[in-house]
C-alpha cells in the first residue's frame, strides 16, 4: 500500500509540474513495482499530445513499428520509475527498441514533425517495401530529427538499412550516435528510357 501511495504522490507531483509548464510528460515502465502512465511506447505515442515528452525505462525491450505523427521528445535509458520521474539518467544506459527482424523500428510519414530521441538502441529493423529504411524511415517534408546517444544497428533493407529519408526540408542531426552493422542492397533507378 505504501508503494502505491508513493507512486501516486510522485505521479501527481509530476502531473502538476507538467500542467504548470504546459507540457505533457508520459512515463513508461513494464517491469518493477510501480504503475506508470503506459506500458508501451506505441500506446504513449498514440495517446500523448504534440510537444509531449515520453520517458522510457530500460527495464524491458520494446517492440518496433512505431509511427511518430506529432512533435515529440522521447528519452530512454532510465533505470527505474523514480529516475524517469525525476529525469535522472545514468551515462551509457539505453533503452532498446527491437524491430524483431519483421518490421521497421520507427516511421515518420506526416509533414512538419520535430522528433528528438535520446539514449536508445534501435535494432533489427527490416523493410523490403517501396521506400525501405530498416531502422528509421521518413517519408515526409519539413522534418527535423535529432538523435542523441542513439545506436542504430543490425537492421536490413533493400536501401538505407539504418536510416532512409525521402522528402524536402529534412534535417537529421546525430549527436554521439552510431550507425553500424546494417545491411542494405544496391538499388539502380533508370529514368528517361
For each residue, the residues with C-beta under 8 A, 3 or more apart:
1: 4 5
2: 5 6
3: 6 7 33 34
4: 1 7 8 35
5: 1 2 8 9
6: 2 3 9 10
7: 3 4 10 11 33 34 35 81
8: 4 5 11 12
9: 5 6 12 13
10: 6 7 13 14 81 82 85
11: 7 8 14 15 27 36 37 85
12: 8 9 15 16
13: 9 10 16 17
14: 10 11 17 18 25 27 85
15: 11 12 18 19
16: 12 13 19 20
17: 13 14 20 21 25
18: 14 15 21 23 24 25
19: 15 16 22
20: 16 17
21: 17 18
22: 19
23: 18 51 52 53
24: 18 48 49 51 52 53
25: 14 17 18 52 53 54 55
26: 37 38 44 47 48 52 53 54 55
27: 11 14 36 37 38 55 81 84 85
28: 36 37 38 39 40 41 44 54 55 56 57 84
29: 32 34 36 39 57 59 60 80 81 84
30: 39 40 57 59 60 62
31: 57 59 60
32: 29 57 59 80 81
33: 3 7 81
34: 3 7 29 81
35: 4 7
36: 11 27 28 29 39 81 84
37: 11 26 27 28 44
38: 26 27 28 41 43 44 47
39: 28 29 30 36 43
40: 28 30 43 44 62 63
41: 28 38 44 45 54 56 62 66 74 97
42: 45 46 63 65 66
43: 38 39 40 46 47
44: 26 28 37 38 40 41 47 48 54
45: 41 42 48 54 66 67 68 69 72 74
46: 42 43
47: 26 38 43 44
48: 24 26 44 45 52 54 70 72
49: 24 52 70
50: 70 71 72
51: 23 24 70 71 72
52: 23 24 25 26 48 49 72 73
53: 23 24 25 26 72 73 74 75
54: 25 26 28 41 44 45 48 72 73 74 75
55: 25 26 27 28 75 76 78 84 85 87
56: 28 41 62 74 75 76 77 78 84 95 120
57: 28 29 30 31 32 60 78 79 80 81 83 84 95
58: 76 77 78 79 93 94 95 96
59: 29 30 31 32 79 80
60: 29 30 31 57
61: 96 97 98
62: 30 40 41 56 95 96 97 98
63: 40 42 97 98 99 100
64: 97 98 99 100 103 104 105 106 122 124 125
65: 42 99 103 104 105 107
66: 41 42 45 97 105 106 107
67: 45 106 107 108 109
68: 45 72 106 107 108 113 115
69: 45 108 109 110 113
70: 48 49 50 51 110 113
71: 50 51 113 114 115
72: 45 48 50 51 52 53 54 68 114 115 116
73: 52 53 54 115 116 117
74: 41 45 53 54 56 115 116 117 118 120
75: 53 54 55 56 78 87 89 117 118 119
76: 55 56 58 94 95 117 118 119 120
77: 56 58 89 90 93 94 95 118 119 120 149
78: 55 56 57 58 75 81 83 84 88 89 93 95
79: 57 58 59 83 89 90 93
80: 29 32 57 59 83 84
81: 7 10 27 29 32 33 34 36 57 78 84 85
82: 10 85 86 88
83: 57 78 79 80 86 87 88 89 90
84: 27 28 29 36 55 56 57 78 80 81 87
85: 10 11 14 27 55 81 82
86: 82 83
87: 55 75 83 84
88: 78 82 83
89: 75 77 78 79 83 93 119
90: 77 79 83 93
91:
92:
93: 58 77 78 79 89 90 119
94: 58 76 77 119 120 121 149 150 151
95: 56 57 58 62 76 77 78 119 120 121
96: 58 61 62 120 121 123
97: 41 61 62 63 64 66 105 106 120 121 122 123
98: 61 62 63 64 105 123 124
99: 63 64 65 102 103 104 105 122 123 124 125 126 134 135 155
100: 63 64 103 124
101: 124 126 156
102: 99 126
103: 64 65 99 100 125 126 127
104: 64 65 99 107 125 126 127 133 134 135 136 137
105: 64 65 66 97 98 99 122 123 124 125 134 135 136 155
106: 64 66 67 68 97 122 125 135 136 137
107: 65 66 67 68 104 137 138 139
108: 67 68 69 113 115 136 137 138 139 140 143 145
109: 67 69 138 139 140
110: 69 70 113 140
111: 140 141 142 143 167
112: 140 141 142 143
113: 68 69 70 71 108 110 140 142 143 144
114: 71 72 143 144
115: 68 71 72 73 74 108 143 144 145 146
116: 72 73 74 145 146 148
117: 73 74 75 76 120 145 146 147 148 150
118: 74 75 76 77 147 148 149 150
119: 75 76 77 89 93 94 95 148 149 150
120: 56 74 76 77 94 95 96 97 117 149 150 151
121: 94 95 96 97 150 151 153
122: 64 97 99 105 106 125 135 136 150 151 152 153 155
123: 96 97 98 99 105 135 151 152 153 154 155
124: 64 98 99 100 101 105 154 155
125: 64 99 103 104 105 106 122 133 134 135 136 155 156 157 161
126: 99 101 102 103 104 134 155 156 157
127: 103 104 131 132 133 134 137 156 157 158
128: 132 157 158
129: 132
130:
131: 127 137 139 159 164 166
132: 127 128 129 137 157 158 159 160 161 164 184 187
133: 104 125 127 136 137 138 157 159 160 161 163 164 165
134: 99 104 105 125 126 127 155 156 157 160 161 162 182 184
135: 99 104 105 106 122 123 125 152 153 155 161 162 163 182
136: 104 105 106 108 122 125 133 145 152 162 163 164 165
137: 104 106 107 108 127 131 132 133 160 164 165
138: 107 108 109 133 143 145 163 164 165 166 167 170
139: 107 108 109 131 166 167
140: 108 109 110 111 112 113 143 167 170
141: 111 112 167 168 169 170
142: 111 112 113 167 168 169 170
143: 108 111 112 113 114 115 138 140 165 167 169 170 171
144: 113 114 115 170 171 173
145: 108 115 116 117 136 138 170 171 172 173
146: 115 116 117 173 175
147: 117 118 150 152 172 173 174 175 177
148: 116 117 118 119 175 176 177
149: 77 94 118 119 120 175 176 177
150: 94 117 118 119 120 121 122 147 174 177 178
151: 94 120 121 122 123 177 178 180
152: 122 123 135 136 147 155 162 163 177 178 179 180 182
153: 121 122 123 135 162 178 179 180 181 182
154: 123 124 181 182
155: 99 105 122 123 124 125 126 134 135 152 161 162 182 183
156: 101 125 126 127 134 161 182 183 184
157: 125 126 127 128 132 133 134 160 161 164 182 183 184 185
158: 127 128 132 184 185 187
159: 131 132 133 164 184 185 187
160: 132 133 134 137 157 163 164 165 184
161: 125 132 133 134 135 155 156 157 182 183 184
162: 134 135 136 152 153 155 179 182 184
163: 133 135 136 138 152 160 172 179
164: 131 132 133 136 137 138 157 159 160
165: 133 136 137 138 143 160 170 172
166: 131 138 139
167: 111 138 139 140 141 142 143 170
168: 141 142
169: 141 142 143
170: 138 140 141 142 143 144 145 165 167
171: 143 144 145
172: 145 147 163 165
173: 144 145 146 147
174: 147 150 177 179
175: 146 147 148 149
176: 148 149
177: 147 148 149 150 151 152 174
178: 150 151 152 153
179: 152 153 162 163 174 182
180: 151 152 153
181: 153 154
182: 134 135 152 153 154 155 156 157 161 162 179
183: 155 156 157 161
184: 132 134 156 157 158 159 160 161 162
185: 157 158 159
186:
187: 132 158 159
188:
189:
190: 193
191:
192:
193: 190
